[in-house]
Amino acid sequence: REGIEIYSDLAVPYIDAVLGEEYSVKTIDGEVKIKIPSGSQPETVLRMKGHGAPKLGDVKNRGNHYVTLKVKIPENLSKRERELFEELKSLQTQRV
């Protein structure tokens, strides 16, 4: 936390960063849904406007809650997952 701004990390599987997904994030007001846009990169920072701490003496004025995406890359793949990634890789090289 910095003043009225709140910062947190959110671990997301790589597939959700690629395709996009909705997650619940704990805020000072409870759980709030946040949309992870498709194509999100590691360390992307998403802003949840107005979900930070209230300003001292002015509870109507609130900060923001910033969420940094921590994209999880698998360390071990099944044989089938590896085959699918190889297929995706060949599709990518054909597009370039």
Jmol script that loads the backbone (N, CA, C; Angstrom):
load data "model"
ATOM      1  N   ARG A   1       0.848  -1.181   0.000  1.00  0.00           N
ATOM      2  CA  ARG A   1       0.000   0.000   0.000  1.00  0.00           C
ATOM      3  C   ARG A   1       0.885   1.233   0.000  1.00  0.00           C
ATOM      4  N   GLU A   2       0.473   2.220  -0.781  1.00  0.00           N
ATOM      5  CA  GLU A   2       1.132   3.525  -0.797  1.00  0.00           C
ATOM      6  C   GLU A   2       0.034   4.570  -0.704  1.00  0.00           C
ATOM      7  N   GLY A   3      -0.123   5.152   0.478  1.00  0.00           N
ATOM      8  CA  GLY A   3      -1.190   6.133   0.676  1.00  0.00           C
ATOM      9  C   GLY A   3      -2.540   5.473   0.486  1.00  0.00           C
ATOM     10  N   ILE A   4      -3.321   5.999  -0.462  1.00  0.00           N
ATOM     11  CA  ILE A   4      -4.644   5.431  -0.706  1.00  0.00           C
ATOM     12  C   ILE A   4      -4.630   4.383  -1.827  1.00  0.00           C
ATOM     13  N   GLU A   5      -3.467   4.159  -2.420  1.00  0.00           N
ATOM     14  CA  GLU A   5      -3.341   3.158  -3.488  1.00  0.00           C
ATOM     15  C   GLU A   5      -2.959   1.810  -2.885  1.00  0.00           C
ATOM     16  N   ILE A   6      -3.557   0.737  -3.397  1.00  0.00           N
ATOM     17  CA  ILE A   6      -3.267  -0.617  -2.923  1.00  0.00           C
ATOM     18  C   ILE A   6      -2.704  -1.416  -4.084  1.00  0.00           C
ATOM     19  N   TYR A   7      -1.705  -2.253  -3.787  1.00  0.00           N
ATOM     20  CA  TYR A   7      -1.046  -3.061  -4.807  1.00  0.00           C
ATOM     21  C   TYR A   7      -1.069  -4.525  -4.389  1.00  0.00           C
ATOM     22  N   SER A   8      -1.361  -5.404  -5.353  1.00  0.00           N
ATOM     23  CA  SER A   8      -1.314  -6.832  -5.075  1.00  0.00           C
ATOM     24  C   SER A   8      -0.905  -7.574  -6.341  1.00  0.00           C
ATOM     25  N   ASP A   9      -0.522  -8.838  -6.161  1.00  0.00           N
ATOM     26  CA  ASP A   9      -0.154  -9.707  -7.272  1.00  0.00           C
ATOM     27  C   ASP A   9      -1.240 -10.748  -7.469  1.00  0.00           C
ATOM     28  N   LEU A  10      -1.384 -11.210  -8.704  1.00  0.00           N
ATOM     29  CA  LEU A  10      -2.334 -12.264  -9.019  1.00  0.00           C
ATOM     30  C   LEU A  10      -1.641 -13.279  -9.920  1.00  0.00           C
ATOM     31  N   ALA A  11      -1.488 -14.505  -9.416  1.00  0.00           N
ATOM     32  CA  ALA A  11      -0.894 -15.575 -10.208  1.00  0.00           C
ATOM     33  C   ALA A  11      -1.960 -16.137 -11.145  1.00  0.00           C
ATOM     34  N   VAL A  12      -1.644 -16.177 -12.442  1.00  0.00           N
ATOM     35  CA  VAL A  12      -2.583 -16.707 -13.430  1.00  0.00           C
ATOM     36  C   VAL A  12      -1.862 -17.706 -14.324  1.00  0.00           C
ATOM     37  N   PRO A  13      -2.521 -18.802 -14.678  1.00  0.00           N
ATOM     38  CA  PRO A  13      -1.923 -19.743 -15.625  1.00  0.00           C
ATOM     39  C   PRO A  13      -1.714 -19.080 -16.989  1.00  0.00           C
ATOM     40  N   TYR A  14      -0.676 -19.479 -17.686  1.00  0.00           N
ATOM     41  CA  TYR A  14      -0.352 -18.893 -18.985  1.00  0.00           C
ATOM     42  C   TYR A  14      -1.542 -18.933 -19.942  1.00  0.00           C
ATOM     43  N   ILE A  15      -2.319 -19.990 -19.887  1.00  0.00           N
ATOM     44  CA  ILE A  15      -3.442 -20.140 -20.812  1.00  0.00           C
ATOM     45  C   ILE A  15      -4.498 -19.043 -20.589  1.00  0.00           C
ATOM     46  N   ASP A  16      -4.683 -18.629 -19.328  1.00  0.00           N
ATOM     47  CA  ASP A  16      -5.621 -17.538 -19.037  1.00  0.00           C
ATOM     48  C   ASP A  16      -5.073 -16.199 -19.502  1.00  0.00           C
ATOM     49  N   ALA A  17      -3.740 -16.028 -19.458  1.00  0.00           N
ATOM     50  CA  ALA A  17      -3.136 -14.800 -19.975  1.00  0.00           C
ATOM     51  C   ALA A  17      -3.284 -14.733 -21.492  1.00  0.00           C
ATOM     52  N   VAL A  18      -3.208 -15.875 -22.154  1.00  0.00           N
ATOM     53  CA  VAL A  18      -3.332 -15.923 -23.611  1.00  0.00           C
ATOM     54  C   VAL A  18      -4.777 -15.707 -24.041  1.00  0.00           C
ATOM     55  N   LEU A  19      -5.701 -16.449 -23.428  1.00  0.00           N
ATOM     56  CA  LEU A  19      -7.094 -16.435 -23.872  1.00  0.00           C
ATOM     57  C   LEU A  19      -7.973 -15.402 -23.174  1.00  0.00           C
ATOM     58  N   GLY A  20      -7.553 -14.945 -21.985  1.00  0.00           N
ATOM     59  CA  GLY A  20      -8.374 -14.045 -21.186  1.00  0.00           C
ATOM     60  C   GLY A  20      -9.258 -14.844 -20.237  1.00  0.00           C
ATOM     61  N   GLU A  21      -9.580 -14.238 -19.104  1.00  0.00           N
ATOM     62  CA  GLU A  21     -10.396 -14.923 -18.093  1.00  0.00           C
ATOM     63  C   GLU A  21     -10.845 -13.897 -17.058  1.00  0.00           C
ATOM     64  N   GLU A  22     -11.791 -14.289 -16.245  1.00  0.00           N
ATOM     65  CA  GLU A  22     -12.261 -13.435 -15.159  1.00  0.00           C
ATOM     66  C   GLU A  22     -11.845 -14.072 -13.835  1.00  0.00           C
ATOM     67  N   TYR A  23     -11.355 -13.248 -12.920  1.00  0.00           N
ATOM     68  CA  TYR A  23     -10.905 -13.706 -11.607  1.00  0.00           C
ATOM     69  C   TYR A  23     -11.549 -12.858 -10.520  1.00  0.00           C
ATOM     70  N   SER A  24     -11.607 -13.416  -9.327  1.00  0.00           N
ATOM     71  CA  SER A  24     -12.017 -12.657  -8.149  1.00  0.00           C
ATOM     72  C   SER A  24     -10.759 -12.234  -7.405  1.00  0.00           C
ATOM     73  N   VAL A  25     -10.719 -10.977  -7.026  1.00  0.00           N
ATOM     74  CA  VAL A  25      -9.574 -10.420  -6.305  1.00  0.00           C
ATOM     75  C   VAL A  25     -10.060  -9.906  -4.959  1.00  0.00           C
ATOM     76  N   LYS A  26      -9.323 -10.219  -3.895  1.00  0.00           N
ATOM     77  CA  LYS A  26      -9.663  -9.704  -2.567  1.00  0.00           C
ATOM     78  C   LYS A  26      -9.277  -8.239  -2.490  1.00  0.00           C
ATOM     79  N   THR A  27     -10.252  -7.412  -2.116  1.00  0.00           N
ATOM     80  CA  THR A  27      -9.996  -5.986  -1.914  1.00  0.00           C
ATOM     81  C   THR A  27     -10.408  -5.648  -0.475  1.00  0.00           C
ATOM     82  N   ILE A  28     -10.226  -4.408  -0.092  1.00  0.00           N
ATOM     83  CA  ILE A  28     -10.618  -4.032   1.271  1.00  0.00           C
ATOM     84  C   ILE A  28     -12.128  -4.070   1.449  1.00  0.00           C
ATOM     85  N   ASP A  29     -12.861  -4.128   0.341  1.00  0.00           N
ATOM     86  CA  ASP A  29     -14.325  -4.212   0.393  1.00  0.00           C
ATOM     87  C   ASP A  29     -14.838  -5.630   0.163  1.00  0.00           C
ATOM     88  N   GLY A  30     -13.936  -6.604   0.045  1.00  0.00           N
ATOM     89  CA  GLY A  30     -14.329  -7.977  -0.243  1.00  0.00           C
ATOM     90  C   GLY A  30     -13.908  -8.372  -1.650  1.00  0.00           C
ATOM     91  N   GLU A  31     -14.470  -9.469  -2.135  1.00  0.00           N
ATOM     92  CA  GLU A  31     -14.115  -9.991  -3.453  1.00  0.00           C
ATOM     93  C   GLU A  31     -14.685  -9.100  -4.566  1.00  0.00           C
ATOM     94  N   VAL A  32     -13.848  -8.820  -5.565  1.00  0.00           N
ATOM     95  CA  VAL A  32     -14.261  -8.047  -6.733  1.00  0.00           C
ATOM     96  C   VAL A  32     -13.763  -8.786  -7.969  1.00  0.00           C
ATOM     97  N   LYS A  33     -14.616  -8.900  -8.971  1.00  0.00           N
ATOM     98  CA  LYS A  33     -14.226  -9.576 -10.207  1.00  0.00           C
ATOM     99  C   LYS A  33     -13.399  -8.639 -11.077  1.00  0.00           C
ATOM    100  N   ILE A  34     -12.374  -9.219 -11.699  1.00  0.00           N
ATOM    101  CA  ILE A  34     -11.518  -8.460 -12.605  1.00  0.00           C
ATOM    102  C   ILE A  34     -11.329  -9.280 -13.875  1.00  0.00           C
ATOM    103  N   LYS A  35     -11.361  -8.602 -15.022  1.00  0.00           N
ATOM    104  CA  LYS A  35     -11.210  -9.266 -16.316  1.00  0.00           C
ATOM    105  C   LYS A  35      -9.749  -9.236 -16.731  1.00  0.00           C
ATOM    106  N   ILE A  36      -9.189 -10.420 -16.978  1.00  0.00           N
ATOM    107  CA  ILE A  36      -7.837 -10.524 -17.516  1.00  0.00           C
ATOM    108  C   ILE A  36      -7.992 -10.502 -19.040  1.00  0.00           C
ATOM    109  N   PRO A  37      -7.515  -9.458 -19.711  1.00  0.00           N
ATOM    110  CA  PRO A  37      -7.687  -9.387 -21.159  1.00  0.00           C
ATOM    111  C   PRO A  37      -6.860 -10.453 -21.880  1.00  0.00           C
ATOM    112  N   SER A  38      -7.363 -10.952 -22.993  1.00  0.00           N
ATOM    113  CA  SER A  38      -6.580 -11.902 -23.771  1.00  0.00           C
ATOM    114  C   SER A  38      -5.297 -11.228 -24.247  1.00  0.00           C
ATOM    115  N   GLY A  39      -4.233 -12.001 -24.290  1.00  0.00           N
ATOM    116  CA  GLY A  39      -2.940 -11.461 -24.711  1.00  0.00           C
ATOM    117  C   GLY A  39      -2.194 -10.728 -23.607  1.00  0.00           C
ATOM    118  N   SER A  40      -2.638 -10.873 -22.360  1.00  0.00           N
ATOM    119  CA  SER A  40      -1.953 -10.196 -21.249  1.00  0.00           C
ATOM    120  C   SER A  40      -0.534 -10.747 -21.093  1.00  0.00           C
ATOM    121  N   GLN A  41       0.396  -9.858 -20.866  1.00  0.00           N
ATOM    122  CA  GLN A  41       1.805 -10.223 -20.718  1.00  0.00           C
ATOM    123  C   GLN A  41       2.168 -10.327 -19.238  1.00  0.00           C
ATOM    124  N   PRO A  42       3.241 -11.087 -18.925  1.00  0.00           N
ATOM    125  CA  PRO A  42       3.708 -11.123 -17.536  1.00  0.00           C
ATOM    126  C   PRO A  42       3.992  -9.707 -17.034  1.00  0.00           C
ATOM    127  N   GLU A  43       3.652  -9.456 -15.805  1.00  0.00           N
ATOM    128  CA  GLU A  43       3.869  -8.167 -15.126  1.00  0.00           C
ATOM    129  C   GLU A  43       2.915  -7.071 -15.606  1.00  0.00           C
ATOM    130  N   THR A  44       1.892  -7.430 -16.379  1.00  0.00           N
ATOM    131  CA  THR A  44       0.860  -6.453 -16.742  1.00  0.00           C
ATOM    132  C   THR A  44       0.195  -5.960 -15.461  1.00  0.00           C
ATOM    133  N   VAL A  45      -0.046  -4.671 -15.364  1.00  0.00           N
ATOM    134  CA  VAL A  45      -0.706  -4.097 -14.195  1.00  0.00           C
ATOM    135  C   VAL A  45      -2.114  -3.655 -14.603  1.00  0.00           C
ATOM    136  N   LEU A  46      -3.095  -4.193 -13.889  1.00  0.00           N
ATOM    137  CA  LEU A  46      -4.490  -3.841 -14.122  1.00  0.00           C
ATOM    138  C   LEU A  46      -4.973  -2.936 -12.990  1.00  0.00           C
ATOM    139  N   ARG A  47      -5.747  -1.912 -13.323  1.00  0.00           N
ATOM    140  CA  ARG A  47      -6.243  -0.970 -12.315  1.00  0.00           C
ATOM    141  C   ARG A  47      -7.715  -1.234 -12.023  1.00  0.00           C
ATOM    142  N   MET A  48      -8.021  -1.368 -10.747  1.00  0.00           N
ATOM    143  CA  MET A  48      -9.411  -1.456 -10.304  1.00  0.00           C
ATOM    144  C   MET A  48      -9.738  -0.103  -9.677  1.00  0.00           C
ATOM    145  N   LYS A  49     -10.336   0.756 -10.491  1.00  0.00           N
ATOM    146  CA  LYS A  49     -10.585   2.141 -10.092  1.00  0.00           C
ATOM    147  C   LYS A  49     -11.545   2.205  -8.901  1.00  0.00           C
ATOM    148  N   GLY A  50     -11.141   2.979  -7.901  1.00  0.00           N
ATOM    149  CA  GLY A  50     -11.990   3.212  -6.741  1.00  0.00           C
ATOM    150  C   GLY A  50     -12.043   2.083  -5.724  1.00  0.00           C
ATOM    151  N   HIS A  51     -11.177   1.101  -5.869  1.00  0.00           N
ATOM    152  CA  HIS A  51     -11.167  -0.023  -4.923  1.00  0.00           C
ATOM    153  C   HIS A  51      -9.977   0.024  -3.975  1.00  0.00           C
ATOM    154  N   GLY A  52      -9.325   1.178  -3.903  1.00  0.00           N
ATOM    155  CA  GLY A  52      -8.233   1.354  -2.953  1.00  0.00           C
ATOM    156  C   GLY A  52      -8.774   1.832  -1.611  1.00  0.00           C
ATOM    157  N   ALA A  53      -7.882   2.365  -0.805  1.00  0.00           N
ATOM    158  CA  ALA A  53      -8.258   2.841   0.529  1.00  0.00           C
ATOM    159  C   ALA A  53      -8.926   4.217   0.428  1.00  0.00           C
ATOM    160  N   PRO A  54      -9.843   4.501   1.355  1.00  0.00           N
ATOM    161  CA  PRO A  54     -10.444   5.841   1.365  1.00  0.00           C
ATOM    162  C   PRO A  54      -9.429   6.876   1.841  1.00  0.00           C
ATOM    163  N   LYS A  55      -9.567   8.084   1.333  1.00  0.00           N
ATOM    164  CA  LYS A  55      -8.698   9.180   1.753  1.00  0.00           C
ATOM    165  C   LYS A  55      -9.108   9.607   3.159  1.00  0.00           C
ATOM    166  N   LEU A  56      -8.126   9.820   4.004  1.00  0.00           N
ATOM    167  CA  LEU A  56      -8.383  10.217   5.380  1.00  0.00           C
ATOM    168  C   LEU A  56      -9.188  11.517   5.408  1.00  0.00           C
ATOM    169  N   GLY A  57     -10.316  11.473   6.080  1.00  0.00           N
ATOM    170  CA  GLY A  57     -11.169  12.649   6.199  1.00  0.00           C
ATOM    171  C   GLY A  57     -12.115  12.852   5.029  1.00  0.00           C
ATOM    172  N   ASP A  58     -12.033  11.999   4.025  1.00  0.00           N
ATOM    173  CA  ASP A  58     -12.897  12.123   2.849  1.00  0.00           C
ATOM    174  C   ASP A  58     -13.179  10.731   2.297  1.00  0.00           C
ATOM    175  N   VAL A  59     -14.084  10.018   2.943  1.00  0.00           N
ATOM    176  CA  VAL A  59     -14.341   8.621   2.603  1.00  0.00           C
ATOM    177  C   VAL A  59     -14.902   8.438   1.190  1.00  0.00           C
ATOM    178  N   LYS A  60     -15.426   9.493   0.574  1.00  0.00           N
ATOM    179  CA  LYS A  60     -15.935   9.384  -0.789  1.00  0.00           C
ATOM    180  C   LYS A  60     -14.797   9.357  -1.812  1.00  0.00           C
ATOM    181  N   ASN A  61     -13.652   9.877  -1.434  1.00  0.00           N
ATOM    182  CA  ASN A  61     -12.482   9.902  -2.319  1.00  0.00           C
ATOM    183  C   ASN A  61     -11.618   8.687  -2.008  1.00  0.00           C
ATOM    184  N   ARG A  62     -11.542   7.756  -2.969  1.00  0.00           N
ATOM    185  CA  ARG A  62     -10.806   6.514  -2.750  1.00  0.00           C
ATOM    186  C   ARG A  62      -9.705   6.348  -3.780  1.00  0.00           C
ATOM    187  N   GLY A  63      -8.709   5.623  -3.382  1.00  0.00           N
ATOM    188  CA  GLY A  63      -7.620   5.295  -4.294  1.00  0.00           C
ATOM    189  C   GLY A  63      -7.995   4.128  -5.193  1.00  0.00           C
ATOM    190  N   ASN A  64      -7.013   3.629  -5.897  1.00  0.00           N
ATOM    191  CA  ASN A  64      -7.210   2.503  -6.798  1.00  0.00           C
ATOM    192  C   ASN A  64      -6.493   1.270  -6.253  1.00  0.00           C
ATOM    193  N   HIS A  65      -6.897   0.125  -6.739  1.00  0.00           N
ATOM    194  CA  HIS A  65      -6.233  -1.136  -6.399  1.00  0.00           C
ATOM    195  C   HIS A  65      -5.570  -1.617  -7.686  1.00  0.00           C
ATOM    196  N   TYR A  66      -4.243  -1.745  -7.651  1.00  0.00           N
ATOM    197  CA  TYR A  66      -3.482  -2.177  -8.818  1.00  0.00           C
ATOM    198  C   TYR A  66      -3.097  -3.636  -8.653  1.00  0.00           C
ATOM    199  N   VAL A  67      -3.372  -4.437  -9.683  1.00  0.00           N
ATOM    200  CA  VAL A  67      -3.094  -5.873  -9.654  1.00  0.00           C
ATOM    201  C   VAL A  67      -2.045  -6.188 -10.715  1.00  0.00           C
ATOM    202  N   THR A  68      -0.911  -6.758 -10.287  1.00  0.00           N
ATOM    203  CA  THR A  68       0.151  -7.164 -11.202  1.00  0.00           C
ATOM    204  C   THR A  68      -0.008  -8.640 -11.517  1.00  0.00           C
ATOM    205  N   LEU A  69      -0.080  -8.964 -12.805  1.00  0.00           N
ATOM    206  CA  LEU A  69      -0.242 -10.355 -13.216  1.00  0.00           C
ATOM    207  C   LEU A  69       1.091 -11.092 -13.158  1.00  0.00           C
ATOM    208  N   LYS A  70       1.086 -12.215 -12.479  1.00  0.00           N
ATOM    209  CA  LYS A  70       2.245 -13.110 -12.403  1.00  0.00           C
ATOM    210  C   LYS A  70       1.870 -14.351 -13.206  1.00  0.00           C
ATOM    211  N   VAL A  71       2.297 -14.379 -14.452  1.00  0.00           N
ATOM    212  CA  VAL A  71       1.909 -15.463 -15.357  1.00  0.00           C
ATOM    213  C   VAL A  71       2.749 -16.700 -15.051  1.00  0.00           C
ATOM    214  N   LYS A  72       2.045 -17.803 -14.786  1.00  0.00           N
ATOM    215  CA  LYS A  72       2.709 -19.062 -14.444  1.00  0.00           C
ATOM    216  C   LYS A  72       2.924 -19.891 -15.708  1.00  0.00           C
ATOM    217  N   ILE A  73       4.181 -20.189 -15.985  1.00  0.00           N
ATOM    218  CA  ILE A  73       4.553 -21.025 -17.119  1.00  0.00           C
ATOM    219  C   ILE A  73       4.800 -22.438 -16.579  1.00  0.00           C
ATOM    220  N   PRO A  74       4.220 -23.463 -17.210  1.00  0.00           N
ATOM    221  CA  PRO A  74       4.410 -24.817 -16.690  1.00  0.00           C
ATOM    222  C   PRO A  74       5.869 -25.264 -16.815  1.00  0.00           C
ATOM    223  N   GLU A  75       6.333 -25.951 -15.799  1.00  0.00           N
ATOM    224  CA  GLU A  75       7.695 -26.480 -15.821  1.00  0.00           C
ATOM    225  C   GLU A  75       7.743 -27.865 -16.441  1.00  0.00           C
ATOM    226  N   ASN A  76       6.652 -28.606 -16.338  1.00  0.00           N
ATOM    227  CA  ASN A  76       6.575 -29.951 -16.898  1.00  0.00           C
ATOM    228  C   ASN A  76       5.313 -30.067 -17.732  1.00  0.00           C
ATOM    229  N   LEU A  77       5.455 -30.630 -18.918  1.00  0.00           N
ATOM    230  CA  LEU A  77       4.312 -30.828 -19.802  1.00  0.00           C
ATOM    231  C   LEU A  77       4.077 -32.322 -20.005  1.00  0.00           C
ATOM    232  N   SER A  78       2.818 -32.674 -20.130  1.00  0.00           N
ATOM    233  CA  SER A  78       2.504 -34.049 -20.508  1.00  0.00           C
ATOM    234  C   SER A  78       2.883 -34.230 -21.975  1.00  0.00           C
ATOM    235  N   LYS A  79       2.921 -35.455 -22.413  1.00  0.00           N
ATOM    236  CA  LYS A  79       3.235 -35.733 -23.817  1.00  0.00           C
ATOM    237  C   LYS A  79       2.231 -35.031 -24.731  1.00  0.00           C
ATOM    238  N   ARG A  80       0.955 -35.103 -24.377  1.00  0.00           N
ATOM    239  CA  ARG A  80      -0.096 -34.480 -25.193  1.00  0.00           C
ATOM    240  C   ARG A  80       0.047 -32.956 -25.221  1.00  0.00           C
ATOM    241  N   GLU A  81       0.332 -32.358 -24.066  1.00  0.00           N
ATOM    242  CA  GLU A  81       0.530 -30.905 -24.019  1.00  0.00           C
ATOM    243  C   GLU A  81       1.704 -30.496 -24.907  1.00  0.00           C
ATOM    244  N   ARG A  82       2.791 -31.256 -24.847  1.00  0.00           N
ATOM    245  CA  ARG A  82       3.957 -30.953 -25.679  1.00  0.00           C
ATOM    246  C   ARG A  82       3.586 -31.033 -27.165  1.00  0.00           C
ATOM    247  N   GLU A  83       2.819 -32.050 -27.543  1.00  0.00           N
ATOM    248  CA  GLU A  83       2.384 -32.187 -28.929  1.00  0.00           C
ATOM    249  C   GLU A  83       1.553 -30.986 -29.366  1.00  0.00           C
ATOM    250  N   LEU A  84       0.662 -30.553 -28.491  1.00  0.00           N
ATOM    251  CA  LEU A  84      -0.174 -29.400 -28.825  1.00  0.00           C
ATOM    252  C   LEU A  84       0.654 -28.127 -28.967  1.00  0.00           C
ATOM    253  N   PHE A  85       1.637 -27.947 -28.085  1.00  0.00           N
ATOM    254  CA  PHE A  85       2.509 -26.775 -28.193  1.00  0.00           C
ATOM    255  C   PHE A  85       3.327 -26.821 -29.481  1.00  0.00           C
ATOM    256  N   GLU A  86       3.792 -28.003 -29.860  1.00  0.00           N
ATOM    257  CA  GLU A  86       4.542 -28.133 -31.113  1.00  0.00           C
ATOM    258  C   GLU A  86       3.650 -27.771 -32.293  1.00  0.00           C
ATOM    259  N   GLU A  87       2.389 -28.182 -32.219  1.00  0.00           N
ATOM    260  CA  GLU A  87       1.447 -27.841 -33.284  1.00  0.00           C
ATOM    261  C   GLU A  87       1.211 -26.332 -33.336  1.00  0.00           C
ATOM    262  N   LEU A  88       1.025 -25.715 -32.183  1.00  0.00           N
ATOM    263  CA  LEU A  88       0.869 -24.255 -32.132  1.00  0.00           C
ATOM    264  C   LEU A  88       2.107 -23.549 -32.672  1.00  0.00           C
ATOM    265  N   LYS A  89       3.263 -24.067 -32.318  1.00  0.00           N
ATOM    266  CA  LYS A  89       4.519 -23.474 -32.785  1.00  0.00           C
ATOM    267  C   LYS A  89       4.591 -23.512 -34.310  1.00  0.00           C
ATOM    268  N   SER A  90       4.197 -24.633 -34.906  1.00  0.00           N
ATOM    269  CA  SER A  90       4.239 -24.735 -36.363  1.00  0.00           C
ATOM    270  C   SER A  90       3.228 -23.771 -37.005  1.00  0.00           C
ATOM    271  N   LEU A  91       2.092 -23.590 -36.353  1.00  0.00           N
ATOM    272  CA  LEU A  91       1.119 -22.625 -36.869  1.00  0.00           C
ATOM    273  C   LEU A  91       1.676 -21.210 -36.821  1.00  0.00           C
ATOM    274  N   GLN A  92       2.381 -20.876 -35.744  1.00  0.00           N
ATOM    275  CA  GLN A  92       2.974 -19.540 -35.601  1.00  0.00           C
ATOM    276  C   GLN A  92       4.030 -19.301 -36.678  1.00  0.00           C
ATOM    277  N   THR A  93       4.884 -20.286 -36.929  1.00  0.00           N
ATOM    278  CA  THR A  93       5.939 -20.076 -37.925  1.00  0.00           C
ATOM    279  C   THR A  93       5.358 -19.984 -39.329  1.00  0.00           C
ATOM    280  N   GLN A  94       4.212 -20.611 -39.561  1.00  0.00           N
ATOM    281  CA  GLN A  94       3.564 -20.502 -40.869  1.00  0.00           C
ATOM    282  C   GLN A  94       2.972 -19.113 -41.074  1.00  0.00           C
ATOM    283  N   ARG A  95       2.554 -18.461 -39.974  1.00  0.00           N
ATOM    284  CA  ARG A  95       1.954 -17.117 -40.067  1.00  0.00           C
ATOM    285  C   ARG A  95       2.989 -16.045 -40.329  1.00  0.00           C
ATOM    286  N   VAL A  96       4.204 -16.275 -39.888  1.00  0.00           N
ATOM    287  CA  VAL A  96       5.247 -15.242 -39.966  1.00  0.00           C
ATOM    288  C   VAL A  96       5.831 -15.121 -41.334  1.00  0.00           C
TER     289      VAL A  96
END
end "model"
wireframe off; spacefill off
backbone 0.3
color backbone group
